[in-house]
Amino acid sequence: MSKAEGDPPYLHSRYLSTAQQAYCEQNPAYYSRLATLKQLRTEVGHAQSMLGIGQHYTGASRTKVASWKQELHDLEERFMVWDDELAGLAEALLGKPKFRIDDNLQLVDGRWQWKLPHFSTAETLRGIVEACLLTAI
């Protein structure tokens, strides 16, 4: 995940050109998730630093070090999942012209889709009843 022990993990954007990064960052879903991912990357870096300090300098107990390692592992796993999802969105934005840059997108079952408008249950039921009544006539 990273080039050396203790280095923060790489972002998928490392493989994008500057122009591709700028293009993807124009999409609101991409931009907001990238900001969250960068914050998570910072947290991973801090957790790596704290684990290194705890192991070498404070003489922390084995259970404490083990809990720090588990926390770091969980953060890294979450980072990788988010980065993979965001890389998929970048690929969708840069690849086939399926999405426009200003499309409102959301992740559904591991795939990026257009975000559908939210209808209240009453509106939905009313629409279904009206459709049934019209077809019955």
N, C-alpha and C positions, 0 to 999 in steps of 0.2 A: 504494500500500500504506500509506503514512503521509502525514500532512497536510503535512509540510515535510521538506526534505532534512535528514537527521541525526536525525530523530525515530524512536524505536522503532516498529515496525509495530503496527497495531491488532490486538487480539484479536477474534474473532467475538462474544465475550460483550458487547462494546460495544453490540450491537443487542438484547440481552436485558434484560428488566426485572430488578430485584433479586430479585423472587420467583422468576422463571424461572431465574436463575443459582443461587439457593439450592436449588431443586428438582433441577436437573441435577447439582449438586455432591454430592447424596446418592448418586448412582450411583458405585460403586467404579471402573469403567472410565473414566468421565468425569473423576472427581476426580484419578486418578493421571496421566492424560494431560494434564489442565489444568496440573498442577504441572510436568510436563516441558516443556510449551509455554511456561509463564511463564519457566522457566529459559532456554529457547532464545531467547525474546524479549530477555532480559537480555543474552545473548551477542551477539545482533544489535546491540543498543545499544552494547555495548562495542566491537564491531568497527567500527561507524560512527564512534565517537569516535576510535579508534586511526587509522582511515583519514584522518579530518580532521586530526588532529595530524600524522600522517606527511606528508600532502600540503603542509601550510602551514608547518610549523615545523621539521621535522628535515632538510629537504633530502634526503629519501630518493631513491634511484635510481628510474628509471622502471620497471625490472623489479620492484623491491620493491613499489612502489605498485600495479603491475598485479597482483601476487600477492595483495596485501591486498584489492584490488577483487574478485578472483575468489573469495577466501575469504568475503567479505561477501555476494557474490551467491549462493554455495552455501548459506550460512546462511539467507539470506532465502527461497530456494527451499524449503529444508527446512521452514522456519517456515510458509510458505504451505500446503504439503502437509499438515502436521500440523494446522494451523488449519482447513483445509477438512474434514479427516476428523472433527475434534472438533465442528465446526459441524453436520456430518451426524448425529452422535450426538445432539447437543442437539435437532436437529429431530426425530429419531426418538423421543426421550424426551418432547418437548413436543407432538408432533403427534398422530397417531392413537394410540389406546391399544394399540399393538403390544407395547411393552416396559413392564414394571413397573420402578420405580425401583431395586429391589434385584436385578434380573436381572444375571447375569454375562454380559457381552457381549464380542465380539471382532470385529475388522475382517477380513472375508473377501472378497477380490476387490473391494474398494472399497465393500462394503455391510456394515452392522452386523448381526450375527447372534448368536443365543444361543450361548454357548460350550458345546460338547459335551463330555461326560466323556471323558477319555483312557483308552483300553483298550490293554493291551499286545498285541503281535502274537500271542503264544501264546493269550491269551484270545479274540481275534478269530478266529483259525484254529480253535480248539476249537469255538467257537460255530457257525462255518460247517460244519464236519465234522458236528457233531451235527444241525444242521438238514438237511443232505443225507441223513444216515442215517435220520432220522425220515420224510422225504418218500419215501425209497426203500422203506420197509417197507409 
